[in-house]
Amino acid sequence: MTTLLRARRVLTEQGWLDDHQLRIDNETIVAIEPIPAGTMARDADLLCPAYVDIHVHGGDGVDVMDDDPGVLDRIAIHKAREGVAAWLPTTVTAPLPDIERALGRIAQRSYHGGPGATVLGCYLEGPYFTPQNKGAHPPELFRNLDIAELDRLIEISQNTLRVVALAPEKPAALSTIKHLKSRGIRVMLGHSAASYEETIQAFNAGADGLVHCFNGMTGLHHRNPGMVGAGLTDERAWLELIADGHHVHPTVMNISCRCAKSRILLITDAMSAAGMADGVYSICGHPVRMQNGIVRTESGGLAGSTLTLDAAVRNMVHNVGISAEDAIHMASLHPAKMLGLGHCLGSLAVGKHANTIALNSQLRLQNIWISGQSLPL
């Protein structure tokens, strides 16, 4: 069955098209064409690619690590309500058996599908970090890099493991990065005390970018560029950015755009408190408190976020000053490209999945279609 979605403006990789429509057949965009003269109805003010959130720990009161297969459906529905059509459930540092069970649940959801946003696979954040810049991760559970162990995790994930985060100064990091890349897995660097030089060596070995840039890593100093300096200046590096105004100051986000606009990945790093009221929650097995939407550990450190990806886009436009099209692509096309899925996801183009969102002039979500099917918000 053919579906037509008409909009006052349609965002493509080449920019905005006025008064165009998407023609969708078998979950795929088959044409982007002018709306016939005399057709007054519109399905959207702005029709844009649906978002892709590559870094999600939880939301709606539940966590990816919860030992309950229904949790992933619940988070997927929650993500769709913020304009996300595809996402990566993200693990945390935990006992290895807990991580293995989480990877198994994510694999089942990846292959069998379910309601809400599509699960693209999994993102392993921890336990291969170092104690300095640990964030909310429990350092007593950090592990040495072990290729055989990682191969077993890949097997448990049924080859749905898409991203591994690690600290590049750990022993065997460079050989591990090369091995993971040989298996088609992206490698992000974070929760680390690595130097500028160690970070560049990791990029030379094939690492793809930085985990939530600026947070959980060595910062930029005029005599020591650190991990941030390496990421901002190395054109091979993708930079995850939590654009909530708390994790990174808007001026620093502006600097990031000036250095690396085409390499920024807007993420939420959302945890279970996302979409919930202030109170006490848990991450990495430890209590954290959310107050005024900001989640902190007992020591006062930030512990994930409650950000939504549509709010991140608006923050980039209204608080940082970049264009709507650039901000939307940071939340859609860029993450799809980073995952190697730019041929089928991340933008409105003929031949790609019909994942699209309707936004109003204030970039607020009005509707979402995943594989051409409208979902209730």
Buried (B, 14 or more C-beta within 10 A) or exposed (E): EEBBBBBBBBBBEEEBBEBBBBBBEEBBBBEBBEBEEEEEEBBBBBBBBBBBBBBBBBBBBBBBBBEEBEBBBBBBBBBBBBBBBBBBBBBBBBEEEBBBBBBBBBBBBBEEEBEBBBBBBBBBBBBBBBEBBBBBBBEEBBBEBEBEEBEEBBEBBBBBBBBBBBBBBBEBBBEBBBBBBEEEBBBBBBBBBBBBEBBBBBBEBBBBBBBBBBBBBBBBEEEEBBBBBBBBBBEEBBBBBBBBBBBBEBEBBBBBBEBBBEBBBBBBBBBBBBBBEBEEBBBBBEEBBBEEBBBBBEEEBBBBBBBBBBBBBBBBBBBBEBEBBBBBBBBBBBBBBBBEBBEEBBBBBEEBBBBBBBBEEEBEBBBBBBBBEBBEE
